[in-house]
Amino acid sequence: MKLIPFKKIGLTLAVIFLPASIKAQNNEKQEIVLTLNRAVEIALSESPTVKIAEKEIRKVDYAKKGAWYGLIPSLEATGQAGKYVKSASMSMMGQIMDSPTDFTAQAGLQLSLPLFAPSLWKTIQMTELDMQMAVEKAHASKITLRSDVTKTYYDILLAQDSYRTLQDGYSNAEEVYRTAKKRFDLGLNAEYDVISAEVQMKNLQPNLLEVKNGIERSKLYLKLLMGIDASTQIALEGNLNEYENEIALTNSADNLSTYGNTDLKQLHIQKLQLQKTLSLQKTQSMPKLAFYGNYTYAGTGNRATSINFGQMPIQVNASNEWYSQGLIVGLQLNVPITGIFTNTAKEKQIAIQIQQMDIQRDNLISSIELQIRTAVDNMNKSAKQVESAKKNEQLAQKGYAISSKRYEEGIGTVLELQNASLALTQSQLSYNQAIASYLSAKTDLDKVLGSEIQITK
């Protein structure tokens, strides 16, 4: 028996398993490291919301072109041909005779050109406003997307910083437990100190797990906003401390303009659309004038037959006859008469809608001003909280260092050290939360103002 060489076996196995190995490597998606700028950039290019808005602009653009096509002369060709399955018959002088006609055919050209059509011009103007609305809605969707991505990014940074803070707190609790256990083994502490330190350490574990799960949920939501696959691994750069230099008090909300608010812009365009609709409705009572032309070419075919006409047979030979009915041009005027009363009622309905739009605009401006004032107040409150929380963190660190030293020397108690550790963790969490609250309020303000969110990190 001839043995298969070892090299051939190895080559065969490589051929079998190498494609699977390559496929597995290709399926492993590389982790994406995100900055805030990068996250927003990907979202604006990949998000389904933005893509739908862009498709809407293209759709409205085609509608706009279609309206302009109404000004182009309309030329239509028509044709008709028919063959007699059963001959037509006619009665003449008491005699019934079959018609020799075998087929008929007709072809024509019809030309139409609007000369005075106010409704057509108003329709074209309406499509211009439709385009403005589509563009503004796309702009609004981008502003909303920027805001959502930015706030989610800050939420993840807050969760990550909180997780690190809790890990530090857990490390401190572990150190307290080891110190208490050591002193108990030496007979310097009661067993209660060991139990209390262990309980505090284990109480932090559920919080760590909850925050970690929160980070994963927020990342999934961020990937959804960005329009990328949920299985893609992402990592965020930086932490909230890097944004501390951006925090500043805002003097007043009265100087901030509402002009850039996208909801207000859309409402303004809607009012213009209603005004154009009213103008369009008024044109329904106006006459319309158009130029038209018509050319027709027709023909008939007779089959060979014999017709009895008063006992006198007439022989009809097969023949084809083609003739032109001529070219006719002229003007066509349409004047509405009975529709005037119906149009007047519709005009009054649209006029009331415009009045309603004015009321909605005033109410929207008041709502926007309230949102601006609320965002500014939240920013100022958070800015003050950041300053206070930073000082508290410094004091808490100092207090924890003193309590730790006192406990090691046997002067302090384990309860004192636990309180100092808990105060340090809470002060750090409060500091991170204050920064995140400020950034979130600033993002809300940028969204209300309709301004592009300034990203510096």
C-alpha positions as CSV (number, residue, x, y, z in Angstrom):
1,M,0.0,0.0,0.0
2,K,1.3,3.4,-0.9
3,L,1.4,5.9,2.0
4,I,0.3,9.5,1.5
5,P,3.2,11.8,2.3
6,F,2.9,14.0,5.4
7,K,3.3,17.2,3.4
8,K,0.3,16.3,1.2
9,I,-1.8,15.7,4.3
10,G,-0.8,19.1,5.7
11,L,-1.6,20.8,2.4
12,T,-5.0,19.1,2.2
13,L,-5.9,20.2,5.7
14,A,-4.8,23.7,4.9
15,V,-7.0,23.9,1.8
16,I,-9.9,22.7,3.9
17,F,-9.6,24.9,6.9
18,L,-7.8,28.0,5.5
19,P,-11.0,29.5,3.8
20,A,-12.9,29.1,7.1
21,S,-10.1,30.7,9.0
22,I,-10.0,33.6,6.6
23,K,-13.8,34.0,6.7
24,A,-13.7,34.0,10.5
25,Q,-11.0,36.7,10.5
26,N,-13.0,38.8,8.1
27,N,-16.1,38.5,10.3
28,E,-14.2,39.9,13.3
29,K,-15.0,43.5,13.2
30,Q,-12.3,45.9,14.3
31,E,-13.1,48.2,17.2
32,I,-13.9,51.8,16.3
33,V,-12.4,54.4,18.6
34,L,-14.7,57.4,18.7
35,T,-14.3,61.1,19.5
36,L,-17.4,63.2,19.6
37,N,-16.5,64.8,16.2
38,R,-16.1,61.3,14.7
39,A,-19.4,60.0,16.2
40,V,-21.3,63.0,14.7
41,E,-19.6,62.7,11.4
42,I,-20.5,59.0,11.1
43,A,-24.1,59.7,12.1
44,L,-24.6,62.5,9.6
45,S,-23.4,60.2,6.8
46,E,-24.9,56.8,7.8
47,S,-28.0,57.6,9.8
48,P,-31.3,56.5,8.1
49,T,-32.9,59.7,9.3
50,V,-30.6,61.8,7.3
51,K,-30.8,59.6,4.3
52,I,-34.6,59.8,4.3
53,A,-34.4,63.6,4.5
54,E,-32.0,63.7,1.5
55,K,-34.3,61.4,-0.5
56,E,-37.2,63.8,0.3
57,I,-35.2,66.7,-1.2
58,R,-34.6,64.7,-4.4
59,K,-38.3,63.8,-4.6
60,V,-39.4,67.4,-4.2
61,D,-36.8,68.5,-6.8
62,Y,-38.4,66.1,-9.3
63,A,-41.8,67.6,-8.5
64,K,-40.4,71.0,-9.0
65,K,-39.1,70.1,-12.5
66,G,-42.5,68.5,-13.3
67,A,-44.3,71.7,-12.5
68,W,-42.0,73.6,-14.9
69,Y,-42.8,71.1,-17.6
70,G,-46.3,72.5,-17.7
71,L,-44.9,75.6,-19.6
72,I,-43.5,73.4,-22.4
73,P,-45.8,73.0,-25.4
74,S,-47.7,69.8,-25.2
75,L,-47.6,67.7,-28.4
76,E,-49.7,64.5,-28.5
77,A,-50.0,61.9,-31.3
78,T,-53.1,59.8,-31.7
79,G,-53.9,56.9,-33.9
80,Q,-56.8,54.6,-34.5
81,A,-57.4,51.7,-36.9
82,G,-60.3,49.3,-37.2
83,K,-61.5,46.5,-39.5
84,Y,-65.1,45.6,-40.1
85,V,-65.8,42.0,-38.9
86,K,-69.4,42.4,-40.2
87,S,-70.1,44.8,-43.0
88,A,-72.2,47.9,-42.2
89,S,-75.5,48.2,-43.9
90,M,-77.7,51.1,-45.0
91,S,-81.3,51.5,-46.3
92,M,-81.9,53.6,-49.4
93,M,-85.2,53.7,-51.4
94,G,-86.5,50.6,-49.7
95,Q,-83.4,48.7,-50.5
96,I,-80.9,47.4,-47.8
97,M,-77.3,47.4,-49.0
98,D,-74.1,46.3,-47.4
99,S,-71.3,48.8,-47.2
100,P,-68.1,47.9,-49.1
101,T,-66.0,49.5,-46.4
102,D,-63.4,47.1,-45.1
103,F,-61.3,49.2,-42.6
104,T,-60.9,52.7,-41.4
105,A,-57.7,54.4,-40.0
106,Q,-57.0,57.8,-38.6
107,A,-53.9,59.5,-37.2
108,G,-53.5,63.0,-35.7
109,L,-51.3,65.5,-33.9
110,Q,-52.6,67.8,-31.2
111,L,-50.6,70.8,-30.0
112,S,-51.3,72.8,-26.9
113,L,-49.5,75.8,-25.3
114,P,-50.7,77.7,-22.3
115,L,-50.6,81.5,-22.9
116,F,-52.3,82.8,-19.8
117,A,-52.5,80.3,-17.0
118,P,-52.1,81.9,-13.5
119,S,-52.7,78.7,-11.7
120,L,-49.7,77.1,-13.4
121,W,-47.4,79.9,-12.3
122,K,-48.7,79.7,-8.7
123,T,-48.1,75.9,-8.8
124,I,-44.5,76.5,-9.8
125,Q,-44.1,78.9,-6.9
126,M,-45.6,76.3,-4.5
127,T,-42.9,73.8,-5.6
128,E,-40.3,76.4,-4.7
129,L,-41.7,76.6,-1.2
130,D,-41.9,72.8,-1.0
131,M,-38.2,72.6,-1.8
132,Q,-37.5,75.2,1.0
133,M,-39.5,73.0,3.4
134,A,-37.7,69.8,2.4
135,V,-34.3,71.5,2.9
136,E,-35.3,72.9,6.3
137,K,-36.7,69.6,7.5
138,A,-33.4,68.0,6.4
139,H,-31.5,70.7,8.4
140,A,-33.8,70.1,11.4
141,S,-33.2,66.3,11.3
142,K,-29.4,66.9,11.3
143,I,-29.7,69.3,14.2
144,T,-31.8,66.8,16.1
145,L,-29.4,64.0,15.3
146,R,-26.4,66.1,16.3
147,S,-28.1,66.8,19.6
148,D,-29.0,63.2,20.3
149,V,-25.6,61.9,19.4
150,T,-23.9,64.5,21.5
151,K,-26.0,63.9,24.6
152,T,-25.7,60.1,24.3
153,Y,-21.9,60.5,24.0
154,Y,-21.9,62.6,27.2
155,D,-24.1,60.1,28.9
156,I,-21.6,57.3,28.1
157,L,-18.7,59.4,29.3
158,L,-20.6,60.0,32.5
159,A,-21.3,56.3,33.0
160,Q,-17.7,55.4,32.3
161,D,-16.4,58.0,34.7
162,S,-18.9,56.9,37.3
163,Y,-17.8,53.3,36.8
164,R,-14.2,54.3,37.4
165,T,-15.2,56.2,40.5
166,L,-17.1,53.3,41.8
167,Q,-14.1,51.0,41.1
168,D,-11.9,53.4,43.1
169,G,-14.5,53.3,45.9
170,Y,-14.5,49.5,45.7
171,S,-10.7,49.5,45.9
172,N,-10.9,51.8,49.0
173,A,-13.5,49.5,50.6
174,E,-11.2,46.5,49.9
175,E,-8.3,48.4,51.6
176,V,-10.5,49.2,54.6
177,Y,-11.5,45.5,54.8
178,R,-7.9,44.3,54.6
179,T,-6.8,46.8,57.3
180,A,-9.7,45.8,59.6
181,K,-9.0,42.1,59.0
182,K,-5.3,42.6,59.8
183,R,-6.1,44.6,63.0
184,F,-8.6,42.0,64.0
185,D,-6.1,39.2,63.6
186,L,-3.7,41.1,65.8
187,G,-6.4,41.5,68.4
188,L,-6.6,45.3,67.9
189,N,-10.2,45.5,66.5
190,A,-13.5,43.9,67.2
191,E,-15.0,41.4,64.7
192,Y,-17.7,44.0,64.0
193,D,-15.2,46.2,62.1
194,V,-14.4,43.3,59.8
195,I,-18.0,42.5,59.1
196,S,-18.9,46.1,58.6
197,A,-16.1,46.7,56.1
198,E,-17.0,43.5,54.2
199,V,-20.6,44.5,54.0
200,Q,-19.7,48.0,52.6
201,M,-17.4,46.4,50.0
202,K,-20.0,43.9,48.8
203,N,-22.7,46.6,48.7
204,L,-20.8,48.3,45.9
205,Q,-20.7,45.3,43.6
206,P,-24.4,45.6,42.4
207,N,-23.8,49.3,41.6
208,L,-20.8,48.4,39.5
209,L,-22.7,45.8,37.6
210,E,-25.7,48.2,37.0
211,V,-23.4,51.0,35.7
212,K,-21.6,48.6,33.4
213,N,-24.8,47.4,31.9
214,G,-25.9,51.0,31.5
215,I,-22.8,51.7,29.5
216,E,-23.5,48.9,27.1
217,R,-27.1,50.0,26.7
218,S,-26.0,53.6,25.9
219,K,-23.5,52.3,23.4
220,L,-26.2,50.3,21.6
221,Y,-28.3,53.5,21.4
222,L,-25.4,55.5,20.1
223,K,-24.7,52.9,17.4
224,L,-28.4,53.1,16.5
225,L,-28.2,56.8,16.1
226,M,-25.0,56.5,14.1
227,G,-26.5,54.0,11.7
228,I,-23.9,51.3,12.3
229,D,-24.3,47.6,13.1
230,A,-25.1,46.8,16.7
231,S,-22.4,44.1,16.7
232,T,-19.7,46.8,15.9
233,Q,-17.4,47.3,18.9
234,I,-16.9,51.0,19.8
235,A,-14.8,52.8,22.4
236,L,-15.0,56.4,23.5
237,E,-12.0,58.6,24.0
238,G,-11.6,61.0,26.9
239,N,-13.5,61.8,30.0
240,L,-15.8,64.6,31.4
241,N,-12.9,66.3,33.1
242,E,-11.6,67.4,29.7
243,Y,-14.7,69.6,29.2
244,E,-14.3,71.5,32.4
245,N,-12.7,74.4,30.6
246,E,-15.8,74.9,28.5
247,I,-18.0,75.6,31.6
248,A,-18.9,79.3,32.0
249,L,-21.8,81.3,33.4
250,T,-24.2,82.8,30.9
251,N,-25.2,86.3,31.7
252,S,-28.7,86.4,30.2
253,A,-31.1,84.6,27.9
254,D,-32.7,87.8,26.6
255,N,-29.8,88.4,24.2
256,L,-30.2,85.1,22.5
257,S,-32.2,85.2,19.2
258,T,-34.9,82.7,18.2
259,Y,-34.4,83.4,14.5
260,G,-32.4,80.2,13.9
261,N,-34.9,77.9,15.5
262,T,-35.9,75.3,12.9
263,D,-39.4,74.8,14.1
264,L,-40.0,78.5,13.8
265,K,-38.6,78.5,10.2
266,Q,-40.8,75.6,9.2
267,L,-43.8,77.3,10.6
268,H,-42.9,80.4,8.6
269,I,-42.6,78.3,5.4
270,Q,-46.0,76.7,6.2
271,K,-47.5,80.1,6.4
272,L,-46.0,81.1,3.0
273,Q,-47.4,77.9,1.6
274,L,-50.9,78.7,2.8
275,Q,-50.6,82.2,1.3
276,K,-49.6,80.7,-2.0
277,T,-52.4,78.2,-1.7
278,L,-54.8,81.1,-1.3
279,S,-53.4,82.8,-4.3
280,L,-53.7,79.6,-6.3
281,Q,-57.3,79.2,-5.2
282,K,-58.1,82.7,-6.4
283,T,-56.7,81.9,-9.9
284,Q,-59.4,79.2,-10.2
285,S,-61.8,82.2,-10.9
286,M,-59.6,83.6,-13.6
287,P,-59.9,82.8,-17.3
288,K,-57.3,80.6,-19.0
289,L,-56.0,81.1,-22.5
290,A,-54.2,78.5,-24.6
291,F,-53.0,78.1,-28.1
292,Y,-53.9,74.9,-29.9
293,G,-53.3,73.1,-33.1
294,N,-54.8,70.0,-34.6
295,Y,-53.8,68.0,-37.7
296,T,-55.7,64.8,-38.8
297,Y,-54.9,62.3,-41.6
298,A,-57.5,59.5,-42.2
299,G,-58.2,56.7,-44.7
300,T,-60.6,54.0,-45.6
301,G,-60.3,50.7,-47.5
302,N,-63.1,49.1,-49.7
303,R,-63.2,45.4,-50.5
304,A,-64.3,44.1,-53.9
305,T,-68.1,43.4,-53.8
306,S,-71.3,43.8,-55.7
307,I,-74.1,46.0,-54.5
308,N,-77.7,45.7,-55.7
309,F,-79.1,49.1,-56.2
310,G,-82.7,49.0,-57.4
311,Q,-82.3,45.7,-59.1
312,M,-79.2,47.1,-60.8
313,P,-76.0,45.4,-59.6
314,I,-73.1,47.8,-59.1
315,Q,-69.6,46.4,-59.0
316,V,-67.3,47.9,-56.4
317,N,-63.5,47.4,-56.9
318,A,-61.1,47.0,-54.0
319,S,-59.5,50.4,-53.2
320,N,-57.8,52.5,-50.6
321,E,-58.5,56.2,-50.1
322,W,-56.3,58.5,-47.9
323,Y,-57.0,62.1,-47.2
324,S,-56.1,64.9,-44.9
325,Q,-58.7,66.8,-42.8
326,G,-56.4,69.8,-42.7
327,L,-54.5,71.7,-40.1
328,I,-56.4,73.9,-37.7
329,V,-54.9,76.3,-35.2
330,G,-56.5,78.7,-32.9
331,L,-57.0,80.0,-29.3
332,Q,-59.0,78.4,-26.6
333,L,-60.5,80.4,-23.8
334,N,-61.9,78.9,-20.6
335,V,-63.9,81.2,-18.3
336,P,-65.3,79.7,-15.0
337,I,-68.8,80.9,-14.2
338,T,-70.6,78.7,-11.7
339,G,-67.4,77.8,-9.8
340,I,-66.8,81.3,-8.5
341,F,-69.0,80.8,-5.4
342,T,-67.4,77.5,-4.5
343,N,-63.9,79.1,-4.8
344,T,-64.9,82.0,-2.5
345,A,-65.8,79.6,0.3
346,K,-62.5,77.8,-0.1
347,E,-60.6,81.1,0.0
348,K,-62.2,82.0,3.3
349,Q,-61.3,78.6,4.8
350,I,-57.6,79.1,3.8
351,A,-57.7,82.7,5.2
352,I,-58.8,81.3,8.6
353,Q,-56.0,78.8,8.5
354,I,-53.5,81.6,8.0
355,Q,-54.9,83.4,11.0
356,Q,-54.5,80.1,13.0
357,M,-50.9,79.9,11.8
358,D,-50.2,83.4,13.3
359,I,-51.6,82.3,16.6
360,Q,-49.4,79.2,16.5
361,R,-46.4,81.3,15.7
362,D,-46.8,83.5,18.7
363,N,-47.3,80.5,21.0
364,L,-44.3,78.8,19.5
365,I,-42.1,81.9,20.1
366,S,-43.2,81.9,23.8
367,S,-42.4,78.2,24.1
368,I,-39.0,78.7,22.5
369,E,-38.1,81.6,24.8
370,L,-39.1,79.4,27.8
371,Q,-36.9,76.6,26.5
372,I,-34.0,79.0,26.1
373,R,-34.4,80.5,29.6
374,T,-34.7,77.0,31.1
375,A,-31.5,75.8,29.3
376,V,-29.6,78.9,30.4
377,D,-30.7,78.5,34.0
378,N,-29.7,74.8,34.0
379,M,-26.3,75.7,32.6
380,N,-25.7,78.4,35.2
381,K,-26.9,76.0,38.0
382,S,-24.7,73.2,36.7
383,A,-21.7,75.6,36.4
384,K,-22.1,76.5,40.1
385,Q,-22.5,72.9,41.0
386,V,-19.3,72.0,39.2
387,E,-17.3,74.6,41.2
388,S,-18.9,73.5,44.5
389,A,-18.5,69.7,43.7
390,K,-14.8,70.2,42.8
391,K,-14.1,71.8,46.2
392,N,-16.1,69.1,47.9
393,E,-14.0,66.5,46.2
394,Q,-10.8,68.1,47.3
395,L,-12.1,68.2,50.9
396,A,-13.3,64.6,50.7
397,Q,-9.9,63.4,49.5
398,K,-8.2,65.2,52.3
399,G,-10.8,63.8,54.8
400,Y,-10.3,60.3,53.6
401,A,-6.5,60.6,53.8
402,I,-6.8,61.8,57.5
403,S,-9.4,59.1,58.4
404,S,-7.3,56.4,56.8
405,K,-4.2,57.5,58.8
406,R,-6.2,57.8,62.0
407,Y,-7.6,54.3,61.6
408,E,-4.2,52.8,60.9
409,E,-2.8,54.3,64.1
410,G,-5.7,53.1,66.1
411,I,-7.2,56.5,66.8
412,G,-10.1,56.5,64.4
413,T,-13.0,54.0,64.0
414,V,-13.9,51.9,61.0
415,L,-17.3,53.8,60.8
416,E,-15.4,57.1,60.5
417,L,-13.2,55.6,57.7
418,Q,-16.3,54.2,55.9
419,N,-18.0,57.5,56.0
420,A,-15.0,59.3,54.6
421,S,-14.7,56.7,51.8
422,L,-18.4,57.1,50.9
423,A,-18.2,60.9,51.0
424,L,-15.2,60.8,48.6
425,T,-17.1,58.5,46.2
426,Q,-20.2,60.7,46.3
427,S,-18.3,63.9,45.8
428,Q,-16.6,62.5,42.7
429,L,-19.9,61.2,41.3
430,S,-21.5,64.6,42.0
431,Y,-18.6,66.4,40.2
432,N,-19.0,64.2,37.1
433,Q,-22.8,64.6,37.1
434,A,-22.5,68.4,37.4
435,I,-20.2,68.5,34.3
436,A,-22.6,66.2,32.4
437,S,-25.6,68.3,33.3
438,Y,-23.9,71.5,32.1
439,L,-23.0,69.9,28.7
440,S,-26.5,68.4,28.3
441,A,-28.1,71.8,29.0
442,K,-25.7,73.5,26.5
443,T,-26.6,70.9,23.9
444,D,-30.3,71.6,24.5
445,L,-29.7,75.3,24.1
446,D,-27.8,74.8,20.8
447,K,-30.7,72.7,19.5
448,V,-33.3,75.3,20.5
449,L,-31.3,78.1,18.9
450,G,-30.9,76.0,15.7
451,S,-27.2,76.5,15.7
452,E,-24.6,74.0,14.7
453,I,-23.3,72.3,17.9
454,Q,-19.8,73.4,18.5
455,I,-17.6,70.4,19.3
456,T,-14.1,71.1,20.5
457,K,-13.1,67.6,21.7
